[in-house]
Amino acid sequence: MPRWKNSLLSAESVQRIKRDAVLKAAGRAFSARGFHNTSLDDVAKSLNVARATLYKYVQDKQEILRELHQVGVDIATQAFEEGKRTPGTGADILRTVLLTYTRLLIEDVGVAAVLRDLNAMRPEDRAEAVKARDSFERKFLQLLRAGIEDGSLLPIEDPKLAVYTFMGAICWVPRWYSAEGTLSSAEVAEVVTDNLLRGLVAETA
């Protein structure tokens, strides 16, 4: 990979682009090797820059971990916002959220890796991450209950367990997904979503 080159962009834009590149490279490395097994040297090597260069954009691995978690929060927020714009039954809205969330996580592979690594975070960062995760769990529960109430989803004895299944399964998809495979990220998201909802959607939905 060639070294980064400046263009006619503003200094602020260049800084943001390069910082994003560092985060994405680190995310890919964390996904492949794990957070604890990945050093900043590994990240620098993947970008063909010196380790010292990285410190212009991030302070340490913990900052990268926190920022990638924030990207995960943004992805989940985007998925729920897409659900709000979806007309139809509770099942329709839930499908949109799952589909969007899965696709976006696949396309930003490093985010899914750090979502499984809460214990690696600093206590204060972990507290914020857990707070965001709990908020999304509640939103998923609301969607399930809305679908059950309107009859588009079958009654579930333990909706919270269904939510844990959704989140756990989706976060593992980027682990095995390959862009060189026969299916695109959108197609894989469709299959995964259909599998997750099979047995939950009422026949009349």
Secondary structure, 3 states (H helix, E strand, C coil): CCCCCCCCCCHHHHHHHHHHHHHHHHHHHHHHHCCCCCCHHHHHHHHCCCHHHHCCCCCCHHHHHHHHHHHHHHHHHHHHHHHHCCCCCHHHHHHHHHHHHHHHHHHCHHHHHHHCCHHHCCHHHHHHHHHHHHHHHHHHHHHHHHHHHCCCECCCCCHHHHHHHHHHHHHHHHHHCCCCCCCCHHHHHHHHHHHHHCCCECCCC
